[in-house]
Amino acid sequence: MPARKSDQPRKSDALVPDDSTLTTGPADESQGAASAPEKTTKDKDKEKDTTTIEDFTLPKSIITRLAKGVLPPNTQIQANAILAMSKSATVFISYLASHANENTVNAGKKTVAPADVFKALDDVEFSFLKGPLEAEFANRDEALDGDESD
């Protein structure tokens, strides 16, 4: 059975002849001219390097659980709303991470620290989230310290 067009080519596929390449009659030169030219390795490498928002989206189950956790009971959420929240969260995290990384590099460090993220919240004008996030982070640290001493 021939591979689907949507399937990614595999190394093992190179060993199996494709039915579309087998010919039963004499080769027709005009057919080769009408087919699309092969992509060069430079084009293939460019496609591999290109990343989109879909490559980084958070799982729908996690987004749904988070959203339903703050909504009243028995509230339904449309699939498109989950998708919009997922993409929005991905863009926000990417934006915040980028600013946090800038703070890290400017400080001459290589590892993003929580302080860099808190400063990035100020940079992207989300200062109102800084207080609650720092409190949650402190609670998490206390809980982890309590678990280690047991």
Buried (B, 14 or more C-beta within 10 A) or exposed (E): EEEEEEEEEEEEEEEEEEEEEEEEEEEEEEEEEEEEEEEEEEEEEEEEEEEEEEEEBBEEEEBBEEBBEEEEEEEEEEEEEBEEBBBEBBEEEEBBBEBBBBBBEEEEEEEBEEEBBBBBBEBBEBEEEBEEBBEEEEEEEEEEEEEEEE
